[in-house]
Amino acid sequence: PPVAAMAASGQPRKLQEQVAHGGPVRCVHIGRKSGGVMVTGGDDKKVNLWSVGRPNAILSLAGHTSSVESVSFDCSERTVVAGSAGGTLKMWDLEHGRVART
């Protein structure tokens, strides 16, 4: 399913559209530091990292056992915390592409 993001101004504006996950997209977060990256989570149990304006994910992170319901960058945009429907939180190290903490 396609994902569309909202502009930082809070006004709805299509930034990009792409096929993001193998099922419904449940959450999206745009990095506040650069405004150039976003992360998505979906029913396919994956966390995907994107460069705004690019059609393909930079990184796809697997390891959740249920739908990813929330995602958020840290202030440096080097780590993402993702929460799943099963109640698990995972901290993802984006530089190394792996779980840093569960």
C-alpha positions as CSV (number, residue, x, y, z in Angstrom):
1,P,0.0,0.0,0.0
2,P,1.2,3.5,-0.7
3,V,2.3,5.8,2.1
4,A,1.9,9.6,2.0
5,A,3.4,12.0,4.6
6,M,2.2,15.3,6.0
7,A,4.4,18.4,5.7
8,A,6.1,19.8,8.8
9,S,3.8,22.8,8.8
10,G,1.0,20.4,9.8
11,Q,-1.0,21.1,6.6
12,P,-1.8,18.1,4.5
13,R,0.5,18.0,1.5
14,K,1.6,15.0,-0.5
15,L,5.4,14.6,-0.2
16,Q,5.8,11.3,-1.9
17,E,3.9,8.1,-2.5
18,Q,5.4,4.6,-2.8
19,V,4.7,1.0,-1.9
20,A,6.2,0.8,1.6
21,H,5.2,-2.6,3.1
22,G,3.7,-6.0,2.2
23,G,0.5,-4.9,4.0
24,P,-1.1,-1.8,5.5
25,V,1.3,0.9,6.8
26,R,0.5,1.5,10.5
27,C,2.8,4.5,11.3
28,V,5.2,7.0,9.8
29,H,7.6,9.5,11.4
30,I,9.7,12.1,9.6
31,G,13.1,13.0,11.2
32,R,12.9,16.5,12.7
33,K,16.7,17.1,12.5
34,S,17.1,16.8,8.8
35,G,13.5,16.5,7.5
36,G,15.1,14.3,4.8
37,V,14.4,10.8,6.3
38,M,11.3,9.0,7.4
39,V,10.6,5.7,9.0
40,T,7.5,3.5,8.6
41,G,6.1,0.5,10.3
42,G,3.5,-1.9,9.1
43,D,1.4,-5.1,9.3
44,D,4.3,-7.0,7.7
45,K,6.2,-6.6,11.0
46,K,8.9,-4.5,9.4
47,V,10.4,-1.1,10.1
48,N,11.5,0.6,6.9
49,L,13.9,3.6,6.6
50,W,13.4,6.0,3.6
51,S,15.1,9.1,2.2
52,V,12.3,11.6,1.4
53,G,11.9,11.8,-2.3
54,R,13.4,8.4,-3.1
55,P,11.2,5.5,-4.2
56,N,12.9,2.7,-2.4
57,A,13.7,2.0,1.2
58,I,17.3,2.6,2.4
59,L,16.9,-0.1,5.0
60,S,14.3,-2.7,6.0
61,L,14.5,-4.1,9.5
62,A,12.8,-7.3,10.5
63,G,12.5,-8.8,14.0
64,H,9.1,-7.8,15.4
65,T,6.6,-10.7,15.8
66,S,3.5,-8.6,15.3
67,S,2.5,-5.4,13.4
68,V,4.6,-2.4,14.0
69,E,2.2,0.3,15.4
70,S,4.5,3.2,16.3
71,V,8.0,4.4,15.2
72,S,10.0,7.4,16.3
73,F,13.6,8.7,15.6
74,D,15.9,9.8,18.4
75,C,17.1,13.5,18.1
76,S,20.2,12.5,16.1
77,E,18.2,10.2,13.6
78,R,20.7,7.4,14.3
79,T,18.2,5.3,16.3
80,V,14.6,4.4,15.9
81,V,12.3,3.0,18.6
82,A,9.5,0.9,17.3
83,G,6.5,-0.5,19.2
84,S,4.6,-3.6,18.1
85,A,0.9,-4.6,18.6
86,G,2.2,-7.4,20.9
87,G,3.6,-4.8,23.3
88,T,7.3,-5.1,22.4
89,L,9.6,-2.1,22.0
90,K,12.7,-2.4,20.0
91,M,15.5,0.2,19.7
92,W,17.1,-0.1,16.2
93,D,20.6,1.0,15.5
94,L,20.3,2.4,11.9
95,E,24.1,2.6,11.3
96,H,24.5,-1.1,11.9
97,G,20.9,-2.2,10.8
98,R,20.2,-4.3,13.9
99,V,18.4,-4.3,17.2
100,A,20.3,-2.4,19.9
101,R,17.9,-3.2,22.7
102,T,14.5,-4.9,23.2
